[in-house]
């Protein structure tokens, strides 16, 4: 049972990245998925959530209109499309779901810098 994030990296301000979260070991299509981020010295922040069917999403004001969460239940993968990135988006990004007592990936680093 695991989640594996990928797609992070270094991007210039104003740029875009798409993160992926590959799930295995559980019935992916039965669970809501969430993306969080944690910047150095800051608390972990929820940045996107999607229901199990992919029909409902939610975002905090800090990323609304810039980030889009989606999922492909046939591929057991969730995505986070991030546009108009700024230095404030620099963080480690994690995907998570409520399998068991809570399942987290190891995270992928996103650095926004010129």
C-alpha positions as a Markdown table, in Angstrom:
| # | Residue | x | y | z |
|---|---|---|---|---|
| 1 | Unk | 0.0 | 0.0 | 0.0 |
| 2 | Unk | 1.7 | 3.2 | -1.1 |
| 3 | Unk | 1.6 | 6.6 | -2.8 |
| 4 | Unk | 4.5 | 7.8 | -4.9 |
| 5 | Unk | 4.7 | 11.4 | -6.0 |
| 6 | Unk | 6.7 | 12.6 | -9.0 |
| 7 | Unk | 7.0 | 15.6 | -11.3 |
| 8 | Unk | 8.6 | 18.2 | -9.0 |
| 9 | Unk | 11.5 | 20.2 | -9.9 |
| 10 | Unk | 12.9 | 23.7 | -10.4 |
| 11 | Unk | 10.7 | 26.1 | -12.3 |
| 12 | Unk | 10.9 | 29.9 | -13.0 |
| 13 | Unk | 8.2 | 32.2 | -11.6 |
| 14 | Unk | 5.2 | 32.2 | -13.8 |
| 15 | Unk | 5.9 | 28.7 | -14.9 |
| 16 | Unk | 3.9 | 25.5 | -14.6 |
| 17 | Unk | 4.4 | 22.0 | -13.3 |
| 18 | Unk | 2.2 | 18.9 | -13.2 |
| 19 | Unk | 2.6 | 16.5 | -10.2 |
| 20 | Unk | 1.6 | 12.9 | -10.3 |
| 21 | Unk | 0.6 | 10.6 | -7.4 |
| 22 | Unk | 0.7 | 6.9 | -8.3 |
| 23 | Unk | -1.3 | 4.7 | -5.9 |
| 24 | Unk | -1.0 | 1.0 | -5.4 |
| 25 | Unk | -2.2 | -1.7 | -3.0 |
| 26 | Unk | -5.7 | -0.4 | -2.4 |
| 27 | Unk | -8.9 | 0.3 | -4.3 |
| 28 | Unk | -7.9 | 3.8 | -5.5 |
| 29 | Unk | -11.3 | 4.6 | -7.0 |
| 30 | Unk | -12.9 | 4.3 | -3.5 |
| 31 | Unk | -11.0 | 7.0 | -1.8 |
| 32 | Unk | -10.8 | 10.8 | -1.9 |
| 33 | Unk | -7.4 | 12.2 | -2.6 |
| 34 | Unk | -5.6 | 15.3 | -1.3 |
| 35 | Unk | -2.5 | 17.2 | -2.0 |
| 36 | Unk | -0.6 | 19.0 | 0.7 |
| 37 | Unk | 2.5 | 21.1 | 0.8 |
| 38 | Unk | 5.0 | 22.0 | 3.4 |
| 39 | Unk | 7.5 | 24.8 | 3.1 |
| 40 | Unk | 10.6 | 25.1 | 5.4 |
| 41 | Unk | 9.6 | 26.3 | 8.8 |
| 42 | Unk | 5.9 | 26.3 | 8.0 |
| 43 | Unk | 3.0 | 23.9 | 8.8 |
| 44 | Unk | 1.7 | 21.5 | 6.3 |
| 45 | Unk | -1.0 | 23.1 | 4.2 |
| 46 | Unk | -3.8 | 21.4 | 2.2 |
| 47 | Unk | -3.8 | 22.7 | -1.3 |
| 48 | Unk | -6.3 | 20.5 | -3.2 |
| 49 | Unk | -8.8 | 17.8 | -2.6 |
| 50 | Unk | -10.9 | 15.6 | -5.0 |
| 51 | Unk | -13.6 | 13.1 | -4.3 |
| 52 | Unk | -13.3 | 9.4 | -5.2 |
| 53 | Unk | -15.3 | 9.8 | -8.5 |
| 54 | Unk | -13.4 | 12.9 | -9.5 |
| 55 | Unk | -16.6 | 15.0 | -9.7 |
| 56 | Unk | -15.9 | 17.4 | -6.8 |
| 57 | Unk | -12.8 | 19.4 | -6.0 |
| 58 | Unk | -11.8 | 22.1 | -3.5 |
| 59 | Unk | -9.0 | 24.5 | -3.0 |
| 60 | Unk | -7.9 | 27.1 | -0.5 |
| 61 | Unk | -7.8 | 30.8 | -1.6 |
| 62 | Unk | -4.0 | 30.7 | -1.9 |
| 63 | Unk | -4.1 | 28.4 | -4.9 |
| 64 | Unk | -7.6 | 28.7 | -6.3 |
| 65 | Unk | -7.6 | 29.5 | -10.0 |
| 66 | Unk | -4.0 | 28.4 | -10.3 |
| 67 | Unk | -4.0 | 24.8 | -9.2 |
| 68 | Unk | -6.1 | 22.0 | -10.6 |
| 69 | Unk | -6.5 | 18.6 | -9.0 |
| 70 | Unk | -7.6 | 15.6 | -11.1 |
| 71 | Unk | -7.5 | 11.9 | -11.1 |
| 72 | Unk | -7.5 | 8.9 | -13.5 |
| 73 | Unk | -9.1 | 6.0 | -11.7 |
| 74 | Unk | -8.2 | 3.6 | -14.5 |
| 75 | Unk | -4.5 | 4.5 | -14.0 |
| 76 | Unk | -4.7 | 4.7 | -10.1 |
| 77 | Unk | -3.1 | 8.2 | -10.4 |
| 78 | Unk | -4.0 | 11.6 | -9.1 |
| 79 | Unk | -2.5 | 14.8 | -10.5 |
| 80 | Unk | -1.9 | 18.4 | -9.5 |
| 81 | Unk | -1.6 | 20.9 | -12.3 |
| 82 | Unk | 0.1 | 24.0 | -11.0 |
| 83 | Unk | 0.1 | 27.2 | -13.1 |
| 84 | Unk | 1.4 | 30.8 | -12.5 |
| 85 | Unk | 3.8 | 29.5 | -9.9 |
| 86 | Unk | 5.5 | 32.0 | -7.6 |
| 87 | Unk | 8.2 | 31.7 | -5.0 |
| 88 | Unk | 5.5 | 31.3 | -2.3 |
| 89 | Unk | 4.7 | 27.9 | -3.9 |
| 90 | Unk | 8.1 | 26.5 | -3.1 |
| 91 | Unk | 7.6 | 23.5 | -0.8 |
| 92 | Unk | 7.6 | 19.7 | -0.7 |
| 93 | Unk | 4.3 | 18.5 | -2.1 |
| 94 | Unk | 2.6 | 15.3 | -0.7 |
| 95 | Unk | -0.4 | 13.3 | -1.8 |
| 96 | Unk | -2.5 | 11.7 | 0.8 |
| 97 | Unk | -5.6 | 9.6 | 1.3 |
| 98 | Unk | -7.5 | 8.1 | 4.2 |
| 99 | Unk | -6.5 | 4.4 | 3.7 |
| 100 | Unk | -6.1 | 2.8 | 7.1 |
| 101 | Unk | -5.0 | 5.5 | 9.6 |
| 102 | Unk | -3.9 | 7.8 | 6.8 |
| 103 | Unk | -1.5 | 7.2 | 3.9 |
| 104 | Unk | 1.1 | 9.6 | 2.7 |
| 105 | Unk | 3.7 | 9.6 | 0.0 |
| 106 | Unk | 7.3 | 10.7 | 0.6 |
| 107 | Unk | 6.8 | 14.0 | -1.3 |
| 108 | Unk | 8.3 | 15.8 | -4.2 |
| 109 | Unk | 10.2 | 19.0 | -4.1 |
| 110 | Unk | 8.9 | 22.0 | -6.0 |
| 111 | Unk | 11.2 | 25.0 | -6.2 |
| 112 | Unk | 10.1 | 28.2 | -7.8 |
| 113 | Unk | 13.1 | 30.5 | -8.5 |
| 114 | Unk | 14.7 | 32.5 | -11.2 |
